[in-house]
Amino acid sequence: MKTLLYIPAFLLGMHLHDPAPVPQDKDRTFETTPVWADEFNYNGLPDPQKWGYNTGGSGWGNNELQYYTGDGNAVVANGVLTITARKEAKENRQYTSARLTTKGKGDFLYGRIEVKAKLPSGKGTWPAIWMLPTVPEYGGWPKSGEIDIMEHVGYDPDNIHVTIHTQAYNHVAGTQKSGTKVIGGSRTEFHVYRVDWTPDAIRGYIDDQLVFTFMNEGKGSAAWPFDKKFHILLNLAVGGNWGGAKGVDETVFPATMEVDYVRVYRMIEK
């Protein structure tokens, strides 16, 4: 006696393991008034309601040479935040600098993040404006993602990098996704570095010119972990695997990165 298998009509023709649909780019827009900002129109230390510090001299996963202090290398005056890297001994390191973070004070899911900054000069400097997940829900780096809004290494002057890192796409595996653009005067003038981050894509801009696009491919968190809250980091590293790849010129210190403002605009839902 044969047993007949009943298959509901709505399942006929379906493949049960079809991949998730690729998100469609909805050309989303952003509010015009920041939801979070620091204009640095005050004097003294960075606003403790908005900024904390990563501190120490661990090498930070990149064999960096600096010791990050709590506040001695970051000051606000004349309308700008100045992060200074100095040639001075601190515990086990011969350089000091600062790494500011909005973690727990400014954590965001999607939005337009815009920073106006002037970069340092000199071989061995490695400034960055970037974002990390506030809670690494998909696992340790790079599984939970990283968004680099601006990176610059002093031995390759004015060549600006915008990059993302994920489990599938990262520099350790040689699969990182990035865009680069030569910006004349990046070390003598202020320029605006920005990412527009939506559920569909991350786009990087310099002075409103698009230089990088990374689309959500619909392949899950290994490729797109950017559906959790991230926070902003501002730092000036010394040396390291990339920044020190061609040595460090000790004569360029003290070196500074100046930041005119940091602004975050909320994405308008569609």
Kinemage of the C-alpha trace (Angstrom):
@kinemage 1
@onewidth
@group {chain A} dominant
@subgroup {mainchain}
@vectorlist {calphas} color= white
{ca met a 1} P 0.000 0.000 0.000
{ca lys a 2} L 1.451 3.355 -1.022
{ca thr a 3} L 1.393 6.333 1.325
{ca leu a 4} L 0.628 9.570 -0.444
{ca leu a 5} L 2.555 12.609 0.787
{ca tyr a 6} L 0.437 15.723 0.960
{ca ile a 7} L 2.294 18.907 -0.022
{ca pro a 8} L 0.433 22.173 0.551
{ca ala a 9} L -0.065 24.134 -2.609
{ca phe a 10} L 1.802 27.186 -1.262
{ca leu a 11} L 4.990 25.091 -0.965
{ca leu a 12} L 4.876 23.726 -4.474
{ca gly a 13} L 7.649 25.257 -6.566
{ca met a 14} L 9.495 26.692 -3.549
{ca his a 15} L 13.140 25.943 -2.797
{ca leu a 16} L 13.409 25.661 0.952
{ca his a 17} L 17.049 26.787 0.952
{ca asp a 18} L 16.800 29.768 -1.345
{ca pro a 19} L 19.106 32.561 -0.153
{ca ala a 20} L 17.630 35.603 1.508
{ca pro a 21} L 16.755 38.331 -0.946
{ca val a 22} L 19.397 40.975 -1.482
{ca pro a 23} L 18.279 44.228 0.165
{ca gln a 24} L 17.227 46.839 -2.334
{ca asp a 25} L 18.926 50.204 -2.139
{ca lys a 26} L 16.133 52.558 -1.158
{ca asp a 27} L 18.146 55.736 -1.671
{ca arg a 28} L 17.448 56.765 1.897
{ca thr a 29} L 17.916 60.289 3.168
{ca phe a 30} L 18.949 61.838 6.460
{ca glu a 31} L 17.685 64.530 8.766
{ca thr a 32} L 19.336 67.932 8.394
{ca thr a 33} L 19.734 68.679 12.105
{ca pro a 34} L 22.252 66.492 13.967
{ca val a 35} L 20.910 64.073 16.554
{ca trp a 36} L 24.350 64.112 18.209
{ca ala a 37} L 27.246 66.527 17.704
{ca asp a 38} L 30.300 68.134 19.227
{ca glu a 39} L 31.232 71.480 17.680
{ca phe a 40} L 34.156 71.943 20.121
{ca asn a 41} L 33.085 75.498 20.865
{ca tyr a 42} L 34.533 75.418 24.376
{ca asn a 43} L 37.932 75.236 26.064
{ca gly a 44} L 39.516 72.501 28.132
{ca leu a 45} L 39.180 68.742 27.989
{ca pro a 46} L 36.785 67.015 25.580
{ca asp a 47} L 33.193 67.023 26.880
{ca pro a 48} L 32.978 64.036 29.279
{ca gln a 49} L 29.266 63.690 28.498
{ca lys a 50} L 30.243 62.814 24.914
{ca trp a 51} L 33.767 61.371 25.033
{ca gly a 52} L 35.664 58.725 26.919
{ca tyr a 53} L 39.156 57.317 26.375
{ca asn a 54} L 40.796 54.041 25.491
{ca thr a 55} L 44.066 53.977 27.428
{ca gly a 56} L 47.221 51.915 27.627
{ca gly a 57} L 50.252 50.743 25.697
{ca ser a 58} L 49.233 47.281 24.546
{ca gly a 59} L 50.050 47.807 20.877
{ca trp a 60} L 46.317 47.716 20.119
{ca gly a 61} L 46.515 44.639 17.906
{ca asn a 62} L 48.735 46.441 15.376
{ca asn a 63} L 52.099 46.656 17.174
{ca glu a 64} L 51.555 50.404 17.612
{ca leu a 65} L 54.234 52.319 19.515
{ca gln a 66} L 52.198 54.848 21.518
{ca tyr a 67} L 50.738 54.826 25.005
{ca tyr a 68} L 47.207 56.242 24.971
{ca thr a 69} L 46.680 58.553 27.932
{ca gly a 70} L 43.441 59.483 29.659
{ca asp a 71} L 43.382 63.151 28.752
{ca gly a 72} L 46.883 64.593 28.564
{ca asn a 73} L 47.025 64.347 24.767
{ca ala a 74} L 43.599 65.739 23.866
{ca val a 75} L 42.510 69.336 24.371
{ca val a 76} L 39.785 71.646 23.040
{ca ala a 77} L 40.599 75.276 22.257
{ca asn a 78} L 39.929 77.849 19.540
{ca gly a 79} L 36.987 75.835 18.232
{ca val a 80} L 38.881 72.601 17.560
{ca leu a 81} L 39.786 69.357 19.278
{ca thr a 82} L 43.521 68.668 19.019
{ca ile a 83} L 44.888 65.158 19.504
{ca thr a 84} L 48.672 65.292 19.940
{ca ala a 85} L 51.187 62.463 19.586
{ca arg a 86} L 54.404 63.207 21.469
{ca lys a 87} L 57.846 61.651 21.625
{ca glu a 88} L 57.924 61.007 25.358
{ca ala a 89} L 58.276 57.934 27.536
{ca lys a 90} L 55.201 56.520 29.267
{ca glu a 91} L 55.495 53.196 31.073
{ca asn a 92} L 56.624 50.713 28.388
{ca arg a 93} L 56.306 53.103 25.411
{ca gln a 94} L 58.332 55.950 23.933
{ca tyr a 95} L 55.355 57.887 22.512
{ca thr a 96} L 52.069 59.152 23.933
{ca ser a 97} L 48.823 60.009 22.170
{ca ala a 98} L 45.042 59.815 22.657
{ca arg a 99} L 42.170 57.655 21.460
{ca leu a 100} L 38.731 59.151 22.091
{ca thr a 101} L 35.539 57.119 21.963
{ca thr a 102} L 31.809 57.820 22.193
{ca lys a 103} L 31.046 54.303 23.484
{ca gly a 104} L 28.198 54.450 25.965
{ca lys a 105} L 27.775 58.162 25.246
{ca gly a 106} L 27.005 58.150 21.515
{ca asp a 107} L 25.977 54.786 20.054
{ca phe a 108} L 24.181 54.696 16.725
{ca leu a 109} L 22.387 52.320 14.383
{ca tyr a 110} L 22.493 53.792 10.860
{ca gly a 111} L 22.907 57.460 10.067
{ca arg a 112} L 25.196 60.013 8.468
{ca ile a 113} L 28.451 60.475 10.384
{ca glu a 114} L 30.437 63.556 9.388
{ca val a 115} L 33.796 64.745 10.730
{ca lys a 116} L 35.766 67.817 9.627
{ca ala a 117} L 39.449 67.316 10.303
{ca lys a 118} L 43.018 68.275 9.440
{ca leu a 119} L 45.561 65.453 9.456
{ca pro a 120} L 49.138 65.246 10.746
{ca ser a 121} L 52.258 65.121 8.600
{ca gly a 122} L 55.223 62.814 8.965
{ca lys a 123} L 56.333 59.231 8.482
{ca gly a 124} L 55.016 57.062 11.278
{ca thr a 125} L 51.783 58.979 11.943
{ca trp a 126} L 48.539 56.987 11.559
{ca pro a 127} L 45.386 59.023 12.279
{ca ala a 128} L 41.947 57.448 12.078
{ca ile a 129} L 38.275 58.422 12.257
{ca trp a 130} L 36.333 55.191 12.579
{ca met a 131} L 33.577 53.133 14.195
{ca leu a 132} L 33.345 49.899 16.173
{ca pro a 133} L 30.357 47.881 17.443
{ca thr a 134} L 29.325 48.917 20.927
{ca val a 135} L 28.456 45.291 21.766
{ca pro a 136} L 30.291 42.740 19.575
{ca glu a 137} L 27.256 40.499 19.233
{ca tyr a 138} L 28.661 38.505 16.316
{ca gly a 139} L 32.000 37.813 18.041
{ca gly a 140} L 35.451 39.324 18.267
{ca trp a 141} L 37.122 41.324 15.527
{ca pro a 142} L 36.413 41.238 12.634
{ca lys a 143} L 33.182 39.257 13.049
{ca ser a 144} L 31.187 42.180 14.447
{ca gly a 145} L 32.524 44.693 11.922
{ca glu a 146} L 34.515 47.906 11.664
{ca ile a 147} L 33.851 51.069 9.648
{ca asp a 148} L 36.853 53.254 8.817
{ca ile a 149} L 35.596 56.700 7.814
{ca met a 150} L 39.137 58.045 7.303
{ca glu a 151} L 42.583 56.509 7.616
{ca his a 152} L 45.898 58.014 6.541
{ca val a 153} L 49.486 56.857 6.944
{ca gly a 154} L 52.183 59.503 6.958
{ca tyr a 155} L 54.550 57.769 4.545
{ca asp a 156} L 51.826 57.921 1.843
{ca pro a 157} L 50.810 61.569 2.162
{ca asp a 158} L 47.332 62.771 1.200
{ca asn a 159} L 46.138 59.284 0.169
{ca ile a 160} L 42.918 58.841 2.166
{ca his a 161} L 41.352 55.413 2.784
{ca val a 162} L 37.705 54.535 3.536
{ca thr a 163} L 37.332 50.871 4.496
{ca ile a 164} L 35.052 48.275 6.073
{ca his a 165} L 36.093 45.073 7.822
{ca thr a 166} L 33.913 42.015 8.402
{ca gln a 167} L 34.491 38.293 8.867
{ca ala a 168} L 34.261 37.825 5.088
{ca tyr a 169} L 36.082 41.027 4.147
{ca asn a 170} L 39.129 42.049 6.183
{ca his a 171} L 42.780 42.982 5.720
{ca val a 172} L 44.099 39.893 7.519
{ca ala a 173} L 42.529 37.731 4.810
{ca gly a 174} L 43.405 40.258 2.114
{ca thr a 175} L 39.726 40.652 1.222
{ca gln a 176} L 38.997 44.062 2.745
{ca lys a 177} L 36.754 46.431 0.843
{ca ser a 178} L 37.985 49.993 0.570
{ca gly a 179} L 38.099 53.149 -1.489
{ca thr a 180} L 40.970 55.606 -1.718
{ca lys a 181} L 41.360 59.145 -2.942
{ca val a 182} L 44.260 61.580 -2.998
{ca ile a 183} L 43.207 64.768 -1.223
{ca gly a 184} L 45.692 67.555 -1.750
{ca gly a 185} L 46.094 69.630 1.376
{ca ser a 186} L 44.746 66.981 3.767
{ca arg a 187} L 47.531 67.926 6.194
{ca thr a 188} L 47.302 71.701 5.822
{ca glu a 189} L 43.555 72.261 5.470
{ca phe a 190} L 40.354 70.889 6.960
{ca his a 191} L 38.360 68.402 4.891
{ca val a 192} L 35.029 66.704 5.560
{ca tyr a 193} L 35.054 62.920 5.962
{ca arg a 194} L 31.682 61.182 6.011
{ca val a 195} L 29.861 57.888 5.814
{ca asp a 196} L 26.189 57.372 5.010
{ca trp a 197} L 25.200 54.115 6.701
{ca thr a 198} L 21.832 52.490 5.973
{ca pro a 199} L 20.489 48.911 6.047
{ca asp a 200} L 21.287 48.748 2.332
{ca ala a 201} L 24.795 50.163 2.011
{ca ile a 202} L 27.718 52.031 3.534
{ca arg a 203} L 28.987 54.878 1.394
{ca gly a 204} L 32.099 56.946 2.074
{ca tyr a 205} L 32.540 60.559 0.985
{ca ile a 206} L 35.326 63.127 1.139
{ca asp a 207} L 34.205 66.722 0.709
{ca asp a 208} L 30.847 65.369 -0.547
{ca gln a 209} L 32.509 63.312 -3.297
{ca leu a 210} L 31.652 59.606 -3.250
{ca val a 211} L 34.790 57.479 -2.949
{ca phe a 212} L 33.515 54.138 -1.598
{ca thr a 213} L 30.361 52.015 -1.720
{ca phe a 214} L 29.792 48.730 0.117
{ca met a 215} L 26.416 47.122 -0.538
{ca asn a 216} L 24.559 44.748 1.759
{ca glu a 217} L 24.686 41.522 -0.244
{ca gly a 218} L 22.106 39.733 1.890
{ca lys a 219} L 24.642 37.075 2.944
{ca gly a 220} L 24.252 37.402 6.695
{ca ser a 221} L 26.491 38.727 9.445
{ca ala a 222} L 29.756 37.341 8.036
{ca ala a 223} L 29.467 39.865 5.212
{ca trp a 224} L 27.144 42.431 6.821
{ca pro a 225} L 27.353 42.767 10.617
{ca phe a 226} L 26.291 46.402 10.305
{ca asp a 227} L 22.809 45.988 11.800
{ca lys a 228} L 23.889 46.712 15.396
{ca lys a 229} L 24.832 49.916 17.201
{ca phe a 230} L 28.304 51.348 16.584
{ca his a 231} L 30.243 54.168 18.266
{ca ile a 232} L 32.817 56.678 16.985
{ca leu a 233} L 36.568 56.697 17.628
{ca leu a 234} L 39.141 59.433 16.978
{ca asn a 235} L 42.797 58.559 17.417
{ca leu a 236} L 46.340 59.264 16.323
{ca ala a 237} L 48.547 56.178 16.397
{ca val a 238} L 52.318 56.047 16.013
{ca gly a 239} L 54.004 53.323 13.979
{ca gly a 240} L 52.346 49.941 13.877
{ca asn a 241} L 51.997 47.318 11.171
{ca trp a 242} L 50.678 49.822 8.642
{ca gly a 243} L 51.576 53.243 9.983
{ca gly a 244} L 55.156 52.198 10.702
{ca ala a 245} L 55.673 50.007 7.647
{ca lys a 246} L 58.377 52.396 6.393
{ca gly a 247} L 59.703 53.467 9.764
{ca val a 248} L 59.009 56.414 12.061
{ca asp a 249} L 60.528 59.858 11.658
{ca glu a 250} L 61.116 60.968 15.246
{ca thr a 251} L 61.628 64.575 14.158
{ca val a 252} L 57.957 65.105 13.191
{ca phe a 253} L 56.732 64.954 16.789
{ca pro a 254} L 54.751 66.462 18.348
{ca ala a 255} L 52.234 65.691 15.588
{ca thr a 256} L 48.573 66.680 15.710
{ca met a 257} L 45.197 65.798 14.266
{ca glu a 258} L 42.717 68.658 14.558
{ca val a 259} L 38.951 68.104 14.502
{ca asp a 260} L 36.572 71.002 13.840
{ca tyr a 261} L 33.367 69.060 14.484
{ca val a 262} L 31.723 65.647 14.718
{ca arg a 263} L 28.068 65.403 13.624
{ca val a 264} L 25.645 62.503 13.426
{ca tyr a 265} L 22.388 62.763 11.472
{ca arg a 266} L 19.539 60.309 11.884
{ca met a 267} L 18.443 58.257 8.891
{ca ile a 268} L 14.892 58.952 7.716
{ca glu a 269} L 12.961 55.675 7.700
{ca lys a 270} L 11.230 54.605 4.492
